[in-house]
Amino acid sequence: LGIDPRATIVDISHTVPQGDIRAGAFALYSVVPYFPVGTVHVAVVDPGVGTARNSIVISAGGHLFVGPDNGLMVPAASRLGKIEVRKITNLGLLGDVSATFHGRDVFARIGAYLSEGMPLQEVGEKTLDHVHLDFGMVEVSETSITGQVIYIDDFGNVITNIRAADVLGLIRFGEVVHIFYRKMPVIRTYGLVDEGKLLALVGSHGFLEIAVNKGNASKELDVLCNDPVKLIFSKK
């Protein structure tokens, strides 16, 4: 606000697990389509802070993304279209930079300058050399779908990298499946099972989610981010 007093600041989340780059990437990926063209997204999950990793700005679809070059912003930016990456090399834009707090000293500052209207080219040079990140592979067979847990939200809902298209062509709503060695129905929304019961659904983010109606699926199933997940269903 000291740089751009007119900025509208939206705090998406401070609950990403510490150092979990993929979980942070998913949180950003989930919300980016709902912001207008011209938005500057500052994203910081940065276990490599102070090391030789680059600081970058990504431009895509009329949006700008400011953060570390560790793949964190790539899925969200790529969702908007072709990406252009620039290294933050204009050190004249920065003041004193702590070795351990680039979120404050680099990314928030550059984000504010861009929000105020600074031309993107003033940040630094273009680069094709950046870290790529995706949400991992999904394998589909006649009776199973295998993937990975990529996020656990504040309710304890377990979100996987299995997309709606992977599920809905093979499994009917109401069908009972096995996930984490437990039976549960695939349904449209949480309240269609009794309180305390497990369920699977396609969440608002477009990925398969395992939940407990008014409960915590992560605790119920003892599941963490990056755990493998296998959905087993009956062959039609």
N, C-alpha and C positions, 0 to 999 in steps of 0.2 A: 504493500500500500504506500510505502514511502516513495517508490518509483512510479507507480501507477495508481493514484488515489481513486480512480474511477473503476478499478477492477472489481468484477463480481467474482467472489471466491466461493467455490463449491467443494466441500470436503467429502469425498466419496467414501474413504475408509481409512481407519488407522488400526484395523484388526487383522491385517494380513499377517500370517505367521512369520516370525522374525527370520529374515534371510531367505524366505521361500519365493524365489523369483517367478516360478510358474504360477503360483497362487496369485501373486500380484498381477501378472500378465492376464490371468483370467478375470480378475476384478475389473481391470481397465477395459478389456475386450467386451465385457458385459454391458458397460454403460456408454461407451463412446458413441454409438449411433444416436443417442438421445440428446446429444449436445449440438448446438448450431455450428454452422461453418464459421470459422474465425476463432474457435475455442483454442486455448493453449492448455494442454494437459501436462502437468508436472507430476512425474511418477518416480518414486524413490524406494526401491527395494535393492539395497546396494551393499552386499557383503564384501565387495571388492573395493570399497571406498578407500581412497588414498594410494591405491596401487597403480600399476601402469595401464589399467583399463581406461578407455576413452570416455569423455563426456560428449553427448551428442544431442542434436535436434533432428527430429524426423518430420518431414512435411508430407501430408497425404490427404487428399480429398478436401482441401481447404482448412484442415486442422494442423496444429503443430504439437509435437510431443517432445518434452525436455526431460532428460534423465541420463542414467548410466548406460553405457554400451555393453549390456549383458543379456540382451534379448527381451527384456521386460516390456518394451513398448511395441515390439514388432507385430505380434498378432493383432493388436488393436489397430495400429496404423494400416496394416495390410488389409484389414476388413474394409477400410474406406477407399482403397484403390492403390495405385502405384505409389511407392514410397521413394522419397529423396532424403538422403542422410547427409548431415554436415557435422563435422567435428567442431566442438567449441574450442577455438584456438585464439580468439580475441581476448587476451588476458586483460586488456585495458578496460573491459567492461566490469571486471571483478575488483573487489577490495582485498582484504586479508582473507585467505582461504585456509580454513582448518584442514588438517589431514584426515579428519574423521567425521566431518559434517558438511559434505558437499550439497546435501539437500537444502541447507540454509544458505551456504556461501556461493554456490554455483547455480544450481538448478532453479531455485526460487527467484534468484536475481535475474537470470537470463529469461525465465518465463515472464517476469514482470516487464522487462524491456520489450519483449516481443508483443506482449499484451498492449503496451503503450503505443506500439506502431513501428518499432525499429525494424528496418528491412532485414529479411532473413539472411541475406548474404553477409551482413556485418558480423554474424556469429562466427563464421570461419569457413573453411574450404569443404567442398563436397567430397564424399568418399564412397566407394563401393565396398569397402572392407568393414563390415560390421557383424556383430554376433547375431545369428539367427536363432529363433526359438519357436517351437510349436507345442501342441498339446499331446504329442505322442501318438503312437500307432494304435489303431483299433483293428482287431481281427474278427471276422464274421464267418461262422460255419453254419451248417444246417441246423444245429441244435444249441449253439452258444455264441456269445459275443464277449470278447475279452478286451479290456482296456485298462484304465488307470484312474485313480482318484486325483483330481486336479484342484479341488477347493472344498473347504468345509466352512459353511457360512455361520453366522451368529446363532442360528437356531440348532446347529449341529446337523444340518442337512448335508449329506455326502454327495458331492457333485462330481461326475465322471467326465471323461473325454468322449464318451459314447454319444453321438449326435442323434437327434430325432429321426433322421433318415435311416440310421442304422437299425433303429428299433421298430418304427411304426410299419415298415413293410413286412416284418416277420412276426410281430406279436400283436394280438388283439387286446383292446382295452378290456379289463376284467380277467384276463388270463393270469394264472398264477405261475410265477417263475422262482428259480432259486438264485439268490445272490448272497455271497458270504455264508453259504451253507444254511441259509434261512429262507423259508417260503414267504412270498409276499405277492400281492396283486399288482399288475401294471394298470394304473387308473389315471384319471384326468386331474384330480386335485386332492388335497390333503384330507378334507372332511368327509370323503366317501368311504373311509374305514373308521372303525371305532377308535376312541381315544386310547392311545398307548400302543396301537398296532402299526407294524411296518408296512410300507408301501413303496412302490417305484413309480415315477412319473417323469414326463419331459417338462423341465422347469421353464420359467419365463426366459431363460438364457438360451434355450434350445438344446440343452444337454440332458442326458439321463441323470436323474437325481434319486437317491434313496433317502427316505424320511420316516419319521415316526409322528403320527398325528398327536400334536401337543406334547412331543417328547424330543429326545436328542438321539438321532440315529448314530452319530459318530461314537457316542459313549455306549449305546446299546450294543453296537457291533464291534467296538474296540478297533475303529478304523481311523487312519491318519492320512494326511495328504501324501501323495505319491505311492500309496499302497496299490497293488494290482487288484483288479476287480473282474469277476467273470459272471456273466448272466447266462443261466442255463434254462432253456425252454423246450417244450415238446415239439417234435417235428409234426407239421401239419399234414 
